[in-house]
């Protein structure tokens, strides 16, 4: 034996998050709000996807953008979106989390 011991810990670390998400889903459904949660590495194409989706969706429903980030420099995406021709009338908000 190497002296190392494996300890199993069973805990729902996402339990609180799942509860909040369930409440949000119910609110969105009740108000007929379509929501996309885009999460991936920088450069993966989130902004490109959002531009395309919002361009198509704004023809049939109101569209808005909320960007949540822990990196204030990524707020450039919101400004990039608002500068695009299809987005000049789409409201955009930025939420910056200082937790790291």
C-alpha positions as CSV (number, residue, x, y, z in Angstrom):
1,X,0.0,0.0,0.0
2,X,1.1,3.5,-0.8
3,X,-0.6,5.0,2.3
4,X,-3.1,6.8,0.1
5,X,-6.8,6.5,1.0
6,X,-9.8,7.2,-1.2
7,X,-12.7,8.8,0.5
8,X,-16.1,8.9,-1.3
9,X,-18.2,11.9,-0.8
10,X,-21.8,11.9,-2.1
11,X,-23.4,15.3,-2.2
12,X,-25.6,17.1,-4.7
13,X,-23.4,20.1,-5.3
14,X,-25.8,21.5,-8.0
15,X,-28.9,21.1,-5.9
16,X,-29.4,24.7,-5.1
17,X,-28.6,25.7,-8.7
18,X,-31.1,23.2,-10.0
19,X,-33.8,24.6,-7.7
20,X,-33.2,28.1,-8.9
21,X,-33.2,26.9,-12.6
22,X,-36.5,25.1,-12.1
23,X,-38.1,28.3,-10.7
24,X,-36.7,30.3,-13.7
25,X,-38.0,27.8,-16.2
26,X,-41.4,28.0,-14.7
27,X,-41.4,31.8,-14.8
28,X,-40.2,31.8,-18.4
29,X,-42.9,29.3,-19.4
30,X,-45.6,31.3,-17.7
31,X,-44.6,34.4,-19.5
32,X,-43.9,32.7,-22.9
33,X,-40.3,33.7,-22.8
34,X,-37.8,31.8,-25.0
35,X,-34.4,31.6,-23.3
36,X,-31.0,30.4,-24.5
37,X,-28.1,29.8,-22.1
38,X,-24.9,29.8,-24.2
39,X,-21.9,28.6,-22.3
40,X,-18.6,27.6,-23.9
41,X,-15.0,28.5,-24.3
42,X,-13.9,31.8,-25.7
43,X,-13.9,31.8,-29.5
44,X,-16.4,28.9,-29.8
45,X,-19.0,31.0,-31.7
46,X,-21.5,32.0,-29.0
47,X,-21.8,35.6,-30.3
48,X,-22.1,34.4,-33.9
49,X,-24.8,32.0,-32.9
50,X,-26.6,34.7,-30.9
51,X,-26.5,37.1,-33.8
52,X,-28.0,34.6,-36.2
53,X,-30.7,33.4,-33.7
54,X,-31.7,36.9,-32.7
55,X,-31.8,38.0,-36.3
56,X,-34.3,35.2,-37.1
57,X,-36.3,35.4,-33.9
58,X,-36.8,39.2,-33.8
59,X,-39.2,38.8,-36.8
60,X,-41.7,37.0,-34.7
61,X,-41.1,38.0,-31.1
62,X,-39.3,40.6,-28.9
63,X,-35.6,39.9,-28.4
64,X,-33.2,41.0,-25.7
65,X,-29.7,40.0,-24.6
66,X,-28.3,39.5,-21.1
67,X,-24.6,38.7,-20.9
68,X,-23.3,37.4,-17.6
69,X,-19.6,37.3,-17.2
70,X,-16.8,37.2,-14.7
71,X,-14.5,38.9,-17.2
72,X,-15.4,42.5,-17.8
73,X,-13.5,42.5,-21.1
74,X,-16.0,40.1,-22.6
75,X,-18.6,42.8,-22.4
76,X,-17.3,43.9,-25.8
77,X,-19.6,41.2,-27.2
78,X,-22.6,43.1,-26.0
79,X,-21.3,46.3,-27.6
80,X,-20.5,44.3,-30.8
81,X,-24.0,42.9,-30.9
82,X,-25.6,46.3,-30.4
83,X,-23.5,47.8,-33.2
84,X,-24.7,45.1,-35.7
85,X,-27.4,46.4,-38.0
86,X,-30.0,43.8,-36.9
87,X,-29.4,44.7,-33.3
88,X,-29.7,48.4,-33.1
89,X,-33.1,48.1,-31.5
90,X,-32.4,45.1,-29.2
91,X,-31.9,45.9,-25.6
92,X,-28.7,44.5,-24.0
93,X,-27.7,44.3,-20.4
94,X,-24.5,43.1,-18.8
95,X,-24.2,41.3,-15.4
96,X,-20.6,41.1,-14.1
97,X,-19.9,38.5,-11.4
98,X,-16.9,39.4,-9.3
99,X,-16.9,35.9,-7.7
100,X,-14.0,33.8,-9.0
